[in-house]
Amino acid sequence: METKKPSLKKQLINVAFLLLLIGFTFFIIFHNNDGFSLQSLGEFVSKIHWPFLLGALFCMVMNIGFKGMSIGVLSRALGYKKGPLKNYSYAAADIYFSAITPSATGGQPASAYYMVKDEIPISHTTAILSVNLLMYTASLMALALVTFIVRPNLFFNIDSWIVKVCIVIGLLVQLLFLSVYVIIMVSEKTVMKIATWIVKIGAFFRIIKDREEYLGRIDASVKRFKNSIKLLNHDKKALVGSFLLNFAERITYISIGVLVFYGALYNIPELAGVKINVIDIYALEAFCWFGSYCVPLPGAVGASEAIFNSVFKMVISNVVLLNSTMMITRGINFYISFIFAGIVTLVHHIIVHFIEPKTTGKKLTS
């Protein structure tokens, strides 16, 4: 895993692309929905019962917090006792860079950079982040299993077959990742045989130019992950703790939309006739989240909004209220979260590069 200092130029390009996606998404939403405007959105926000809105913001903060706690648990298992604020900063860097990178692991190199700066060796940093990603994927699949067992009917009630396909593809992609992790733990040779077969096909169709280079990179990644598991396999409590914390991270993320929905339901007369229990809302929010994994775009911008509207229109028939609920939910679980994580990352960057070196220098000279 690379630990290069995050490139400012690359960040600016990624943020510009993200803003372009956001601008296009907002244009489509406001242009294609009669009666929905910034004014109606503002009126919607003013009517939401504020304790629910505060609860949603708290869940956003804790979503990053649980990721940081998981990193902390795995770090302590290897003998590195970093404080809660440090662990929170590593998680915030992951969230921020993932938001501007079209990859599920886009934020990991940034987290790794700051962890190495805090004197956690690259081999142990790789182990911590790799196992945390494994537990993240495992918790996602566990939540998917629970959702489909408890509320399978809600999935089949979704009108759009495209959204259903997105949900299935999103889960299959995550299941594929989890399967690869499990196969690596069981048989490293099997993974390399499968990888060799795939690379050969890619080379045959001229998708892959240098077959040996690709196989070398895959082999190195497989070995790194295998070593990561070996390093942390001695501490089963840490592994279970990381899984539970990742599961809690997912629940807090989904809870943002649930709280926004109930905050609106509590105070907005037009939603008074909506009869749905909290488990159904959690399930619908989970389906929205699963579907977003099928789109390789930063923050799944555009796709997440469309999936939300398609899933929740079975509950909210009023277009203005539907779009308002979606905008506030996405506003908190992605846009505000992205900005908040970016601020935390910037503050941590300043501390690491400008404040801590001076403090260390004073200690050495005294």
Secondary structure, 3 states (H helix, E strand, C coil): CCCCCCCHHHHHHHHHHHHHHHHHHHHHHHHHCCCCCHHHHHHHHHHCCHHHHHHHHHHHHHHHHHHHHHHHHHHHHCCCCCCHHHHHHHHHHHHHHHHCCCCCCCCHHHHHHHHHHCCCCHHHHHHHHHHHHHHHHHHHHHHHHHHHHHCHHHHHCCCCHHHHHHHHHHHHHHHHHHHHHHHHHHCHHHHHHHHHHHHHHHHHCCCCCCHHHHHHHHHHHHHHHHHHHHHHCCCHHHHHHHHHHHHHHHHHHHHHHHHHHHHHHHHCHHHCCCCCCHHHHHHHHHHHHHHHCCCCCHHHCCHHHHHHHHHHCCCCCCHHHHHHHHHHHHHHHHHHHHHHHHHHHHHHHHHHHHHHHHHHHHHHHC
